[in-house]
Amino acid sequence: MRHELESPVSGAPVAVPGLRERIRALPHAGDLLALLERLPRTYLVGGAVRDLLRG
């Protein structure tokens, strides 16, 4: 049985359902992703934030 806070793809727990879509809907979200791309991967806890936004 699936929990409401599981990823539909991997089944892994997620903290906030639909977070990626909510962030991408923000004004200037594309600019944010471009800025995150410039940071070192380790600066973003292994690039997790960047990877979340990238999809």
N, C-alpha and C positions, 0 to 999 in steps of 0.2 A: 504494500500500500504506500502510495507516494505522500509525502508530507508537503504541505503548501509552500514551504520554504526550501524546496529542493530544485536544483537546476533541471530543466526539462531535457537537457542534453546528457549530462553526466550523472544526474541523481545526487550530486554533491550538495551539501547544504549551502544556501546563499543567505546573506544577511538581510538584504532588501530586495524583494521581488521587483523585477522591472527596472532596476537601478540603471542599467546601461541605457535603456530607452529614455528614461527620465533625464539623464545627463545629456544625451544627444539632442534632446528637445530644447535644451537651454539655449538662449541667444549666445552666439559666439563659441559654441561647443567645438567647432572645427579649429578655432584659434587655440583653444586649450589643448587639444590633441597635438597640434603642431608644436606648441611649447614643451609639452611632455616628451615629445620625440627627441628634443635636444638634450634632455637630462640623461646622465649615466643611468644604465639599467639598475644598478644597485641603489641608487638614490631613491628609487620608487619601490623599495622592498621587492626587488627582483622584477620590476617592471609591471607589477600587478595592476596598478591603476591604469597605466597606458594600455596594457593588454585588455583590460575590462572595457575601456572605451573603444578600442580598435575592433573588438569583436572577435 
